[in-house]
Amino acid sequence: LRMEGFIVMDYYSKREQAITEIAGWIKEGRMKVQEDIVDGLENTPRALIGLLHGENTGKRMMRVGAEG
């Protein structure tokens, strides 16, 4: 088992280049943005507990109010 990481602030000077490249990857479909949307403010406790248990895929968000 091996785990690696990096400190984002070490590469802050390259942020514009990274934003441009990543935006291109998303536009080309090479990178997909995953969203995990939970509807309704009343479901916030369940959504938070699920987040802490690792149940979400991608970015967990709450949708509150009418859609559209």
DRENDO-1510 file (C-alpha; in Angstrom, 1 decimal, always signed):
<recs>
REC; n; res; u; v; w
REC; 1; LEU; +0.0; +0.0; +0.0 .
REC; 2; ARG; +1.3; +3.4; -0.9 .
REC; 3; MET; -0.3; +6.8; -0.4 .
REC; 4; GLU; +1.0; +10.0; -1.9 .
REC; 5; GLY; -0.1; +13.6; -1.9 .
REC; 6; PHE; +1.1; +17.1; -2.5 .
REC; 7; ILE; +0.6; +20.5; -1.0 .
REC; 8; VAL; -1.5; +22.6; -3.4 .
REC; 9; MET; +0.1; +25.8; -2.3 .
REC; 10; ASP; +3.5; +24.6; -3.5 .
REC; 11; TYR; +2.2; +24.9; -7.0 .
REC; 12; TYR; +0.1; +28.1; -6.6 .
REC; 13; SER; +2.2; +29.8; -9.3 .
REC; 14; LYS; +1.0; +27.3; -11.9 .
REC; 15; ARG; -2.8; +27.6; -11.1 .
REC; 16; GLU; -3.7; +29.4; -14.3 .
REC; 17; GLN; -2.1; +26.7; -16.4 .
REC; 18; ALA; -3.8; +24.0; -14.3 .
REC; 19; ILE; -7.2; +25.7; -14.7 .
REC; 20; THR; -6.8; +26.0; -18.4 .
REC; 21; GLU; -5.7; +22.4; -18.8 .
REC; 22; ILE; -8.4; +20.9; -16.6 .
REC; 23; ALA; -11.1; +22.9; -18.2 .
REC; 24; GLY; -10.0; +21.5; -21.6 .
REC; 25; TRP; -10.0; +18.0; -20.2 .
REC; 26; ILE; -13.6; +18.5; -19.0 .
REC; 27; LYS; -14.7; +20.0; -22.3 .
REC; 28; GLU; -13.1; +17.1; -24.2 .
REC; 29; GLY; -14.8; +14.6; -22.0 .
REC; 30; ARG; -11.4; +13.3; -20.8 .
REC; 31; MET; -12.3; +14.2; -17.2 .
REC; 32; LYS; -15.8; +13.9; -15.8 .
REC; 33; VAL; -17.2; +16.0; -13.0 .
REC; 34; GLN; -19.2; +13.8; -10.6 .
REC; 35; GLU; -22.0; +15.3; -8.5 .
REC; 36; ASP; -23.9; +13.6; -5.8 .
REC; 37; ILE; -27.0; +15.7; -5.3 .
REC; 38; VAL; -29.4; +15.2; -2.3 .
REC; 39; ASP; -32.8; +16.9; -2.6 .
REC; 40; GLY; -34.5; +18.8; +0.2 .
REC; 41; LEU; -33.2; +20.6; +3.3 .
REC; 42; GLU; -35.0; +18.0; +5.4 .
REC; 43; ASN; -32.5; +15.4; +4.1 .
REC; 44; THR; -29.4; +17.3; +5.3 .
REC; 45; PRO; -28.7; +15.2; +8.4 .
REC; 46; ARG; -28.9; +12.0; +6.3 .
REC; 47; ALA; -26.7; +13.5; +3.6 .
REC; 48; LEU; -24.1; +14.6; +6.1 .
REC; 49; ILE; -24.0; +11.2; +7.8 .
REC; 50; GLY; -23.7; +9.5; +4.4 .
REC; 51; LEU; -20.8; +11.9; +3.5 .
REC; 52; LEU; -19.0; +10.9; +6.7 .
REC; 53; HIS; -19.5; +7.3; +5.9 .
REC; 54; GLY; -18.2; +7.6; +2.4 .
REC; 55; GLU; -21.5; +7.0; +0.7 .
REC; 56; ASN; -21.2; +9.8; -1.8 .
REC; 57; THR; -19.6; +9.7; -5.3 .
REC; 58; GLY; -18.0; +12.9; -6.3 .
REC; 59; LYS; -19.0; +16.3; -4.8 .
REC; 60; ARG; -22.0; +16.0; -2.5 .
REC; 61; MET; -24.4; +18.9; -2.7 .
REC; 62; MET; -27.8; +19.8; -1.3 .
REC; 63; ARG; -30.6; +21.0; -3.6 .
REC; 64; VAL; -32.9; +23.3; -1.7 .
REC; 65; GLY; -36.1; +24.8; -3.1 .
REC; 66; ALA; -37.8; +24.6; -6.4 .
REC; 67; GLU; -35.8; +23.4; -9.4 .
REC; 68; GLY; -35.6; +25.6; -12.5 .
</recs>
